[in-house]
Amino acid sequence: MDMRQMMKQAQKMQLQMAKAQEELKTLEMEGSAGGGMVRAVANGEGRVLSVTINPDVLDPEDVDILQDMVVAAVNDALGRIAEESAARMSAVTGNMKIPGMPGMM
């Protein structure tokens, strides 16, 4: 492979990565805890968009469990975003490790 061909391929990969990163910004994933009693939705920018709590888990005597479920649901949603981000970027880079890219380390 000559240098021009390598540069052309690198530019193509760079464009594909930029496109994938833009698509990831609009990605939304839902996580849940407590068998779906608490749900959280996060986006590809790592922001939590919503938290939904089933009224059946609202027990003033046991706030700790509810708090733990909210944390677990948010972490589940963010984990799903990270997994999807890594999968999409891997598809673009052919599993090459590129420092500084989401899901690449």
Sine and cosine of phi, psi and omega as CSV:
sin_phi,cos_phi,sin_psi,cos_psi,sin_omega,cos_omega
0.00,0.00,0.81,-0.59,0.00,-1.00
-0.99,0.12,0.18,-0.98,-0.09,-1.00
-0.89,0.46,-0.65,0.76,0.01,-1.00
-0.88,0.47,-0.68,0.73,0.00,-1.00
-0.90,0.44,-0.66,0.76,0.03,-1.00
-0.90,0.44,-0.67,0.74,0.01,-1.00
-0.91,0.42,-0.66,0.75,0.02,-1.00
-0.89,0.45,-0.68,0.73,0.01,-1.00
-0.91,0.41,-0.63,0.77,0.02,-1.00
-0.91,0.42,-0.65,0.76,0.03,-1.00
-0.91,0.42,-0.65,0.76,0.03,-1.00
-0.89,0.47,-0.70,0.71,0.01,-1.00
-0.89,0.45,-0.63,0.77,0.01,-1.00
-0.88,0.47,-0.68,0.73,0.04,-1.00
-0.90,0.43,-0.66,0.75,0.01,-1.00
-0.91,0.42,-0.63,0.78,0.01,-1.00
-0.92,0.40,-0.66,0.75,0.03,-1.00
-0.89,0.46,-0.66,0.75,0.02,-1.00
-0.90,0.43,-0.70,0.71,0.00,-1.00
-0.89,0.46,-0.65,0.76,0.01,-1.00
-0.90,0.43,-0.64,0.77,0.05,-1.00
-0.90,0.43,-0.66,0.75,0.03,-1.00
-0.90,0.44,-0.61,0.79,-0.01,-1.00
-0.90,0.43,-0.50,0.87,0.02,-1.00
-0.88,0.48,-0.52,0.85,-0.03,-1.00
-1.00,-0.06,-0.09,1.00,-0.01,-1.00
-0.92,0.39,0.69,-0.73,0.09,-1.00
-0.80,-0.60,0.70,-0.72,0.02,-1.00
-0.75,-0.67,0.56,-0.83,0.02,-1.00
-0.95,-0.30,0.67,-0.75,0.12,-0.99
-0.86,-0.50,0.37,-0.93,0.00,-1.00
-0.58,-0.82,0.25,-0.97,0.04,-1.00
-0.52,-0.86,0.31,-0.95,0.02,-1.00
0.89,0.46,0.62,0.78,0.01,-1.00
0.91,0.42,0.52,0.86,0.02,-1.00
1.00,-0.02,0.07,1.00,0.00,-1.00
-0.94,0.35,-0.47,0.88,0.07,-1.00
-0.80,-0.60,0.77,-0.63,-0.01,-1.00
-0.79,-0.61,0.59,-0.80,0.05,-1.00
-0.73,-0.68,0.61,-0.79,0.06,-1.00
-0.88,-0.47,0.76,-0.65,0.04,-1.00
-0.80,-0.59,0.37,-0.93,0.03,-1.00
-0.94,-0.34,0.05,-1.00,-0.06,-1.00
-0.92,0.39,-0.16,0.99,0.07,-1.00
-1.00,-0.05,0.09,1.00,0.02,-1.00
0.98,0.18,0.34,0.94,0.02,-1.00
-0.99,-0.17,0.67,-0.75,0.08,-1.00
-0.99,0.12,0.85,-0.53,-0.06,-1.00
-1.00,-0.03,-0.56,0.83,-0.01,-1.00
-0.35,-0.94,0.41,-0.91,0.12,-0.99
-0.73,-0.69,0.79,-0.61,0.01,-1.00
-0.88,-0.48,0.78,-0.63,-0.03,-1.00
-0.86,-0.51,0.83,-0.56,0.07,-1.00
-0.92,0.39,0.78,-0.62,-0.04,-1.00
-0.83,0.55,-0.38,0.93,-0.01,-1.00
-0.90,0.43,-0.35,0.94,-0.02,-1.00
-1.00,-0.08,0.04,1.00,0.00,-1.00
-0.99,0.14,0.98,-0.17,0.02,-1.00
-0.78,-0.62,0.95,-0.30,-0.04,-1.00
-0.84,0.54,-0.37,0.93,-0.01,-1.00
-0.99,0.16,-0.24,0.97,-0.10,-1.00
-0.71,-0.70,0.82,0.58,-0.02,-1.00
-0.90,0.43,-0.53,0.85,-0.03,-1.00
-0.85,0.53,-0.66,0.75,0.00,-1.00
-0.91,0.42,-0.68,0.73,0.03,-1.00
-0.88,0.47,-0.70,0.71,0.02,-1.00
-0.87,0.49,-0.67,0.74,0.03,-1.00
-0.89,0.45,-0.63,0.78,0.01,-1.00
-0.93,0.38,-0.60,0.80,0.04,-1.00
-0.90,0.45,-0.73,0.68,0.03,-1.00
-0.87,0.50,-0.70,0.71,-0.01,-1.00
-0.89,0.45,-0.66,0.75,0.00,-1.00
-0.91,0.41,-0.68,0.73,0.03,-1.00
-0.90,0.44,-0.72,0.69,0.02,-1.00
-0.89,0.46,-0.59,0.81,0.05,-1.00
-0.89,0.45,-0.71,0.70,0.01,-1.00
-0.89,0.45,-0.71,0.70,0.01,-1.00
-0.91,0.41,-0.59,0.81,0.06,-1.00
-0.90,0.44,-0.64,0.77,0.03,-1.00
-0.91,0.41,-0.63,0.78,0.07,-1.00
-0.88,0.48,-0.73,0.68,-0.02,-1.00
-0.88,0.48,-0.67,0.74,0.02,-1.00
-0.90,0.44,-0.70,0.71,-0.01,-1.00
-0.92,0.40,-0.64,0.77,0.04,-1.00
-0.87,0.49,-0.74,0.68,0.01,-1.00
-0.88,0.47,-0.66,0.75,-0.01,-1.00
-0.90,0.43,-0.69,0.72,-0.02,-1.00
-0.92,0.38,-0.66,0.75,0.00,-1.00
-0.94,0.35,-0.58,0.82,0.06,-1.00
-0.89,0.46,-0.62,0.79,0.02,-1.00
-0.89,0.46,-0.57,0.82,0.00,-1.00
-0.97,0.23,-0.69,0.73,-0.12,-0.99
-1.00,0.00,-0.09,1.00,-0.04,-1.00
0.92,0.40,0.57,0.82,0.02,-1.00
0.94,0.35,0.24,0.97,0.10,-0.99
-0.94,0.35,0.62,-0.78,0.05,-1.00
-1.00,0.06,0.90,-0.44,-0.01,-1.00
-0.87,-0.49,0.93,-0.36,-0.03,-1.00
-0.83,0.56,0.66,-0.75,0.06,-1.00
1.00,0.03,-0.09,1.00,0.00,-1.00
-1.00,-0.09,0.65,-0.76,0.01,-1.00
-0.83,0.56,0.73,-0.68,0.05,-1.00
0.96,0.28,0.14,0.99,-0.07,-1.00
-0.98,-0.18,-0.03,1.00,-0.04,-1.00
-0.89,-0.46,0.00,0.00,0.00,0.00
